Amino acid sequence: MSTQNTRAVPIRTIIMILISAAIILAAIGVHGLVTRNDDPQAALNAQEAKLKAAAAETTAAPVSKPTVCLLAVARAPLADATDRLKKAGVTVQPETAVWPNRPAAPRATTVYFDDGGEADAKTVASALPGSTTAARPAALEACAGVLAVAVVKK
């Protein structure tokens, strides 16, 4: 009686399968190296060009620091608005004013701008959550020459 297992796969067959798999994987690797068309120097040059363009954009356009004047609507506290604006890099005039009787007071904190000041007004409004921007009403004479921020109680 033989002690050899007749159902076992011969070792030669296992070795041949492993060699075939190694040859196939090597062929795939060689094919990947040959057909790859990326140039490391070109990628480096492209990245340097992107960095130079980004640096040129940031230095070419100076960031304007708008000046604002705060108006308290119905005795609204101005300390929070002043702190937020200063942290955002906005210049806040030291003197403040009270909202006049005319025009009608806004219902929410509003940044009023003159002609050409809409971009600065949007910058200021982004520093004050829940605020809006609007063109300066003709009857609003307070804070002439700068952005007027009408602060309303929360």
ZIJO-V202873 format. One record per backbone hydrogen bond with DSSP energy under -0.5 kcal/mol. CO is the residue of the C=O (numbers start at 1). NH is the residue of the N-H. E is the energy in kcal/mol with one decimal. If there is no record, write none. Layout:
co=CO nh=NH e=E
co=CO nh=NH e=E
//
This chain:
co=4 nh=6 e=-0.6
co=5 nh=8 e=-0.6
co=10 nh=13 e=-0.6
co=10 nh=14 e=-1.5
co=11 nh=15 e=-2.4
co=12 nh=16 e=-2.1
co=13 nh=17 e=-2.0
co=14 nh=18 e=-2.2
co=15 nh=19 e=-2.4
co=16 nh=20 e=-2.2
co=17 nh=21 e=-2.3
co=18 nh=22 e=-2.2
co=19 nh=23 e=-2.3
co=20 nh=24 e=-2.3
co=21 nh=25 e=-2.5
co=22 nh=26 e=-2.4
co=23 nh=27 e=-2.3
co=24 nh=28 e=-2.2
co=25 nh=29 e=-2.2
co=26 nh=30 e=-2.5
co=27 nh=31 e=-2.4
co=28 nh=32 e=-2.3
co=29 nh=33 e=-2.0
co=30 nh=34 e=-2.4
co=31 nh=35 e=-2.5
co=32 nh=36 e=-0.8
co=38 nh=40 e=-0.6
co=39 nh=43 e=-2.2
co=40 nh=44 e=-2.1
co=41 nh=45 e=-2.5
co=42 nh=46 e=-2.3
co=43 nh=47 e=-2.1
co=44 nh=48 e=-2.3
co=45 nh=49 e=-2.1
co=46 nh=50 e=-2.0
co=47 nh=51 e=-2.2
co=48 nh=52 e=-2.4
co=49 nh=53 e=-2.2
co=50 nh=54 e=-2.3
co=51 nh=55 e=-2.2
co=52 nh=56 e=-2.1
co=53 nh=57 e=-2.0
co=54 nh=58 e=-1.9
co=55 nh=59 e=-1.8
co=56 nh=60 e=-2.0
co=57 nh=61 e=-1.5
co=60 nh=62 e=-0.9
co=64 nh=66 e=-0.8
co=66 nh=91 e=-2.1
co=67 nh=147 e=-1.8
co=68 nh=93 e=-2.8
co=69 nh=149 e=-2.9
co=70 nh=97 e=-2.2
co=71 nh=73 e=-0.6
co=71 nh=151 e=-2.9
co=72 nh=74 e=-0.6
co=72 nh=99 e=-2.3
co=78 nh=82 e=-2.6
co=79 nh=83 e=-2.5
co=80 nh=84 e=-2.4
co=81 nh=85 e=-2.4
co=82 nh=86 e=-2.4
co=83 nh=87 e=-2.3
co=84 nh=88 e=-1.3
co=85 nh=90 e=-2.6
co=86 nh=89 e=-1.3
co=90 nh=92 e=-0.6
co=91 nh=68 e=-2.8
co=91 nh=93 e=-0.5
co=97 nh=72 e=-2.6
co=109 nh=132 e=-1.9
co=110 nh=112 e=-0.6
co=110 nh=150 e=-2.8
co=111 nh=134 e=-2.2
co=112 nh=148 e=-1.8
co=113 nh=136 e=-2.8
co=114 nh=117 e=-2.1
co=117 nh=121 e=-2.1
co=118 nh=122 e=-2.2
co=119 nh=123 e=-1.9
co=120 nh=124 e=-2.4
co=121 nh=125 e=-2.7
co=122 nh=126 e=-1.8
co=123 nh=127 e=-0.7
co=124 nh=127 e=-1.0
co=124 nh=128 e=-0.6
co=125 nh=128 e=-0.8
co=127 nh=129 e=-0.6
co=128 nh=131 e=-1.7
co=132 nh=111 e=-2.8
co=134 nh=113 e=-1.8
co=137 nh=140 e=-1.4
co=139 nh=141 e=-1.2
co=141 nh=144 e=-0.7
co=143 nh=146 e=-1.4
co=147 nh=69 e=-2.5
co=147 nh=149 e=-0.5
co=148 nh=112 e=-3.7
co=148 nh=150 e=-0.6
co=149 nh=71 e=-3.1
co=149 nh=151 e=-0.8
co=150 nh=110 e=-1.9
co=150 nh=152 e=-0.5
co=151 nh=73 e=-2.5
//
